[in-house]
Amino acid sequence: MQTEIRYQFTSAQVANRFLNELKHWPVAEVKAKLFNGSESVKITYEFDGKGFDYTCSELDDLASQYNGEEA
């Protein structure tokens, strides 16, 4: 199942830092791009739908390090 999450950041610069970190993110393979302006990032990844979604949890933690919030 393909999962999609969007995060909103305080500035375009912070959103780009978050985006750049995801390019070499060791937790899971994700696709990320700027979305709906330069202050939002949309992430898509595959989730098997079984059990807890650790990728989502790790993304939330990473986004919070950049003061991002799920939109």
C-alpha positions as CSV (number, residue, x, y, z in Angstrom):
1,M,0.0,0.0,0.0
2,Q,1.4,3.4,-0.9
3,T,1.4,5.9,1.9
4,E,1.5,9.6,1.5
5,I,2.3,12.2,4.2
6,R,2.7,16.0,3.9
7,Y,4.7,18.2,6.3
8,Q,4.5,21.9,6.7
9,F,7.6,23.9,7.8
10,T,8.2,27.5,8.9
11,S,10.2,28.5,5.9
12,A,11.4,27.2,2.5
13,Q,14.9,26.9,3.8
14,V,13.9,24.6,6.6
15,A,11.7,22.5,4.2
16,N,14.7,22.1,1.9
17,R,16.9,21.0,4.7
18,F,14.4,18.3,5.7
19,L,14.1,17.3,2.0
20,N,17.9,17.0,1.7
21,E,18.2,14.9,4.8
22,L,15.6,12.4,3.3
23,K,17.9,11.9,0.2
24,H,20.3,9.9,2.4
25,W,17.8,8.7,5.0
26,P,18.8,5.2,6.3
27,V,15.5,4.3,7.9
28,A,13.4,3.5,4.8
29,E,13.3,4.3,1.1
30,V,11.0,7.3,0.6
31,K,10.2,9.7,-2.3
32,A,10.1,13.3,-1.2
33,K,9.4,16.5,-3.0
34,L,8.3,20.1,-2.4
35,F,4.6,20.4,-2.4
36,N,2.0,23.2,-2.7
37,G,4.6,25.9,-2.3
38,S,8.1,25.8,-1.0
39,E,7.3,25.4,2.7
40,S,5.7,21.9,2.4
41,V,7.1,18.5,1.6
42,K,5.2,15.5,0.3
43,I,6.5,12.1,1.1
44,T,5.4,8.8,-0.4
45,Y,6.6,5.3,0.5
46,E,5.4,1.7,0.5
47,F,3.8,0.2,3.6
48,D,2.8,-3.4,3.8
49,G,-0.2,-2.5,6.0
50,K,0.8,-5.0,8.7
51,G,1.5,-3.9,12.2
52,F,2.8,-0.5,13.3
53,D,4.1,1.9,10.6
54,Y,7.5,2.7,12.0
55,T,8.4,4.7,8.9
56,C,5.6,7.2,9.6
57,S,6.7,7.4,13.2
58,E,10.4,8.0,12.2
59,L,9.3,10.7,9.7
60,D,7.2,12.4,12.3
61,D,10.2,12.5,14.7
62,L,12.5,13.8,11.9
63,A,10.1,16.5,10.9
64,S,9.7,17.6,14.5
65,Q,13.5,18.1,14.7
66,Y,12.9,20.7,11.9
67,N,9.8,22.1,13.6
68,G,7.6,20.6,11.0
69,E,4.1,19.5,11.4
70,E,2.0,17.0,9.5
71,A,-0.4,18.9,7.3
